[in-house]
């Protein structure tokens, strides 16, 4: 996965200089082959640039801030100093701009890789249909033609298996299945999402960025684990739920297992309503309510966050009010926008090892 993300970054940074990415695997990707076959592009280079432009448009639907950063930097060849001085997409210090540029590239790469995976899966379905058709067709000439196509498709899939090797080396418990809402097993009908990871297969999560997996701890408890202590991925993210979710009671547990002592970033964040986060930053002894993007503090509380310690978190949101409880103690109480809704998510930073467990989301208006 990291190799593919690096290849995306390489193309982005040299988008208008295709000679610098002439060996990129994206030139032979499923998305490119599909675009060439449809006549929407005449060369692999044109296809890649077209696909990247479409992905940028997808990103704009999620985050105009991220889209504007990438468009200015890589499509328009703007310097960071130019964009910062012009307040684009808004005024940030240069250091913060680079931080958000990394986030934007990571999210762009995740969207692009997700499209490639979908393309691959669709092609595999077509591959099986051809095989069934050949089996039913008794005409020798037709069978030969179909099996020739079958053979070509097989070679194509072999290539794409190699292309995707990096993205499939993570655990077979990787979080790649559809984000279909859980049918609660509990008698509590207000529960719309529940996951304790005991079965080792968190099927309701959508893989985004980073090596998220279910692990068994020494005490036998299973938890969702993200260890970026030795990873080049700087902003691991995972999301779940539905984009229309708005008022709820969210409960979970979080454990910042380990981190670099110099790491002053938010090491565990819980996203809700799409644009709000509860962020835990041990370096600053901080629990913070943040609007992201842009990263803007709404409220903050000084609390020491200890290593390798489980904390229970409850977030209650109703209309424009949010109350955050840490270990059943009211920690933050603020007013937020009543207009927005959105998915949930977890995120961390590089040089950190974090775990999440025992997630329950209850709708307050079932």
C-alpha positions in Angstrom: 0.0 0.0 0.0 2.8 2.4 0.9 4.5 1.7 -2.5 1.4 2.6 -4.3 0.9 5.8 -2.3 4.5 6.7 -3.1 3.9 6.1 -6.8 0.8 8.4 -6.7 2.9 11.1 -5.0 5.6 10.8 -7.6 3.1 11.3 -10.4 1.5 14.2 -8.6 4.8 16.0 -8.1 5.7 15.6 -11.7 2.2 15.8 -13.3 3.2 18.1 -16.1 6.5 16.3 -16.7 5.5 12.8 -17.7 9.0 11.7 -18.6 9.7 11.6 -14.9 7.1 8.9 -14.3 7.5 6.9 -17.5 8.1 3.7 -15.5 5.1 4.2 -13.1 2.8 1.2 -12.7 -0.1 3.5 -13.0 0.5 3.7 -16.7 -0.6 0.0 -16.9 -3.3 0.1 -14.3 -6.8 -1.2 -14.8 -8.2 2.3 -14.8 -5.8 3.3 -17.6 -6.6 0.2 -19.7 -10.3 0.8 -19.2 -10.0 4.5 -20.3 -7.9 3.5 -23.4 -10.4 0.8 -24.4 -13.3 3.3 -24.1 -11.6 5.8 -26.4 -11.6 8.5 -23.6 -7.8 8.7 -23.9 -5.4 8.1 -26.7 -2.2 7.4 -24.7 -1.5 6.0 -21.2 -0.1 9.4 -20.2 -3.4 11.1 -21.2 -5.3 8.4 -19.4 -3.4 8.9 -16.1 -3.8 12.7 -16.2 -7.5 12.3 -16.9 -8.0 9.8 -14.1 -6.0 12.0 -11.6 -8.2 15.0 -12.6 -11.4 13.0 -12.0 -10.0 11.9 -8.6 -9.3 15.5 -7.7 -12.9 16.3 -8.4 -14.0 13.4 -6.1 -11.7 14.9 -3.4 -13.3 18.3 -3.8 -16.7 16.8 -2.8 -15.1 15.6 0.5 -12.8 18.5 1.2 -12.5 21.7 -0.9 -9.5 22.6 1.2 -7.5 19.4 0.2 -8.6 19.8 -3.4 -7.5 23.4 -3.6 -4.1 22.6 -2.1 -3.4 19.8 -4.7 -4.8 21.8 -7.6 -2.6 24.8 -6.8 0.5 22.8 -6.1 0.5 20.2 -8.8 -2.0 21.2 -11.6 -1.1 24.9 -11.5 2.6 24.6 -10.4 2.1 27.1 -7.6 4.9 27.5 -5.0 4.0 26.9 -1.4 5.1 30.5 -0.5 2.8 31.8 -3.2 -0.2 29.9 -1.9 0.5 30.8 1.7 0.9 34.5 0.9 -2.3 34.5 -1.2 -4.2 32.9 1.6 -5.0 29.8 -0.5 -7.1 27.9 0.4 -7.0 30.1 3.5 -4.3 31.7 5.6 -1.9 29.1 7.1 1.7 29.3 8.2 4.0 27.5 5.8 4.7 24.7 8.3 0.9 24.0 8.6 0.6 24.1 4.8 3.0 21.3 4.4 1.2 19.3 7.0 -2.1 19.6 5.2 -0.5 18.9 1.9 0.6 15.6 3.3 -2.9 14.9 4.5 -4.4 15.9 1.1 -2.0 13.6 -0.8 -2.8 10.7 1.4 -6.5 11.1 0.9 -6.1 11.6 -2.8 -4.0 8.4 -3.0 -6.6 6.5 -1.0 -9.4 7.5 -3.4 -7.4 6.6 -6.4 -6.4 3.2 -5.1 -10.0 2.5 -4.1 -11.1 3.2 -7.7 -8.4 0.9 -9.0 -9.5 -1.9 -6.7 -13.1 -1.5 -7.9 -12.0 -1.6 -11.5 -10.1 -4.8 -10.8 -13.0 -6.4 -9.2 -15.4 -5.5 -12.0 -12.9 -6.9 -14.6 -12.7 -10.1 -12.6 -16.5 -10.4 -12.8 -16.4 -10.0 -16.6 -13.6 -12.5 -16.7 -15.8 -15.1 -15.1 -18.7 -14.3 -17.4 -16.5 -15.0 -20.4 -15.5 -18.3 -19.0 -19.1 -19.4 -18.4 -20.1 -18.2 -21.9 -17.3 -20.3 -23.5 -18.4 -23.3 -21.6 -22.0 -23.0 -22.9 -21.0 -22.2 -26.5 -20.6 -25.3 -28.6 -19.4 -23.6 -31.8 -15.6 -24.5 -32.1 -14.6 -21.2 -33.7 -16.5 -19.2 -31.1 -15.0 -21.2 -28.3 -11.5 -20.6 -29.7 -12.1 -16.9 -29.9 -13.5 -16.7 -26.4 -10.7 -18.7 -24.8 -8.2 -16.5 -26.6 -9.8 -13.6 -24.9 -9.9 -15.5 -21.7 -6.1 -16.1 -22.0 -5.4 -12.4 -22.6 -7.5 -11.5 -19.6 -5.6 -14.0 -17.5 -2.3 -12.4 -18.4 -3.8 -9.0 -17.6 -4.9 -10.2 -14.1 -1.4 -11.7 -13.5 0.1 -8.3 -14.1 -2.4 -6.6 -11.9 -1.9 -9.1 -9.1 1.8 -8.0 -9.1 0.7 -4.4 -9.3 -1.5 -4.9 -6.2 1.0 -7.0 -4.2 1.9 -4.1 -2.0 -1.8 -3.4 -1.2 -2.5 -7.1 -0.3 0.4 -7.8 2.0 -1.4 -6.5 5.0 -3.2 -9.0 7.2 -6.1 -11.0 5.7 -8.1 -9.2 8.3 -7.5 -5.9 6.5 -10.5 -3.7 6.4 -11.6 -3.8 2.8 -15.2 -4.9 2.9 -18.2 -2.7 2.1 -19.4 -0.2 4.6 -22.9 -1.7 5.0 -24.5 -0.8 8.3 -24.3 -3.5 11.0 -27.5 -5.2 12.0 -27.3 -5.0 15.8 -27.5 -8.3 17.7 -28.4 -6.4 20.8 -32.0 -6.0 21.9 -31.3 -2.3 22.1 -33.0 -1.0 18.9 -31.3 2.4 19.2 -27.9 0.8 18.4 -27.0 1.5 14.7 -23.4 0.4 14.9 -21.5 -2.0 17.2 -18.1 -3.6 17.0 -15.9 -5.2 19.6 -13.5 -7.0 17.3 -13.9 -10.3 19.1 -14.4 -12.2 15.8 -11.2 -10.7 14.3 -13.0 -9.5 11.2 -14.3 -5.9 11.4 -16.4 -6.1 8.3 -18.1 -2.7 8.7 -15.0 -0.6 8.2 -13.8 0.9 5.0 -10.0 0.8 4.6 -8.5 4.2 4.0 -4.8 4.8 4.7 -2.4 2.8 6.8 -2.1 -0.8 8.1 -5.2 -1.2 10.3 -5.7 -4.7 11.6 -7.2 -6.6 14.5 -4.7 -7.9 17.0 -4.9 -10.0 20.2 -3.3 -8.4 23.2 -1.5 -10.2 26.0 -4.7 -10.3 28.1 -6.5 -12.0 25.2 -8.6 -8.9 24.3 -8.8 -8.1 20.6 -8.7 -4.5 19.4 -8.3 -2.4 16.2 -4.6 -1.6 16.0 -2.7 0.9 13.9 1.1 0.9 14.4 2.9 3.6 12.4 6.1 3.7 14.5 8.0 2.3 11.6 5.8 3.4 8.7 6.3 6.1 6.1 2.5 6.7 6.1 2.2 9.9 8.2 -1.6 10.1 8.6 -3.4 6.8 8.9 -7.2 7.1 8.7 -10.2 4.8 8.7 -13.9 5.6 8.4 -17.2 4.0 9.2 -20.9 4.7 9.5 -23.2 6.6 7.2 -22.8 10.2 5.8 -26.2 11.2 7.0 -25.6 10.3 10.7 -26.1 13.4 12.8 -27.4 13.0 16.4 -26.0 10.1 18.4 -24.3 8.7 21.4 -20.9 7.3 20.5 -18.9 5.1 22.9 -15.5 3.5 22.5 -12.2 2.9 24.2 -8.8 4.3 23.1 -5.3 3.3 24.1 -2.2 5.2 22.9 0.2 2.3 23.3 3.4 4.0 22.4 4.8 7.1 20.6 7.9 9.1 20.0 8.6 11.5 22.8 9.1 14.3 20.3 5.8 13.7 18.6 3.7 16.8 19.4 0.8 15.8 17.0 -2.7 14.5 17.9 -1.9 10.8 18.3 -5.5 9.6 18.5 -8.5 11.3 17.0 -12.2 10.4 16.7 -14.0 12.0 13.9 -17.8 12.7 13.9 -20.3 14.5 11.7 -17.6 14.4 9.1 -15.8 17.6 10.1 -15.4 17.5 13.8 -12.8 15.6 15.9 -11.9 14.8 19.4 -8.1 14.8 19.4 -5.8 13.4 22.1 -2.3 14.9 22.2 -0.1 13.5 25.0 2.8 15.8 24.3 0.6 18.8 25.2 -1.5 16.9 27.8 -4.5 17.9 25.7 -8.0 16.7 24.8 -9.4 19.0 22.2 -12.5 19.5 20.1 -11.3 20.5 16.6 -12.9 21.6 13.3 -11.0 19.8 10.5 -10.5 21.0 7.8 -9.2 23.5 8.5 -7.5 22.4 11.8 -9.2 24.9 14.1 -9.5 24.4 17.8 -13.0 24.8 19.2 -12.3 23.9 22.8 -9.5 22.3 24.8 -9.0 20.7 28.2 -5.6 19.9 29.9 -5.5 16.2 30.9 -2.5 13.9 31.1 -2.8 11.0 28.7 -0.7 8.1 29.8 1.0 5.5 27.6 -0.5 2.1 27.3 -3.7 3.0 29.2 -7.2 2.4 28.1 -9.6 5.3 28.3 -13.3 5.2 27.8 -14.7 7.9 25.5 -18.4 8.9 25.2 -19.5 11.6 22.7 -23.1 12.8 22.9 -24.3 15.0 20.0 -27.7 16.5 19.8 -28.5 19.3 17.3 -25.9 22.0 18.1 -24.6 20.6 21.4 -21.7 18.2 22.0 -20.7 16.7 25.3 -17.5 14.6 25.6 -16.9 12.3 28.6 -13.6 10.7 29.4 -13.8 7.8 31.8 -17.4 8.9 32.6 -16.3 12.5 33.5 -17.6 15.4 31.5 -14.5 16.8 29.8 -15.8 19.1 27.0 -19.2 20.7 26.4 -19.5 23.0 23.4 -21.8 24.3 20.7 -21.2 23.2 17.1 -22.9 23.5 13.8 -26.3 21.9 13.7 -26.4 21.8 9.9 -23.7 19.1 9.2 -23.8 15.3 9.3 -21.2 12.8 8.4 -19.3 9.6 8.9 -17.2 8.6 11.9 -13.5 7.8 11.7 -10.3 7.2 13.6 -6.9 8.6 12.8 -3.4 8.9 14.2 0.0 10.2 13.2 3.4 8.8 12.3 5.6 7.5 15.1 2.6 6.4 17.1 1.0 3.1 18.0 -2.7 3.3 18.9 -5.6 0.9 19.5 -9.4 1.4 19.5 -12.0 -1.1 20.9 -15.7 -1.6 22.0 -17.5 0.8 19.6 -21.2 1.4 20.1 -23.2 4.1 18.3 -26.8 4.8 19.4 -29.2 7.0 17.4 -30.9 9.5 19.7 -33.8 9.7 17.2 -34.3 6.0 16.2 
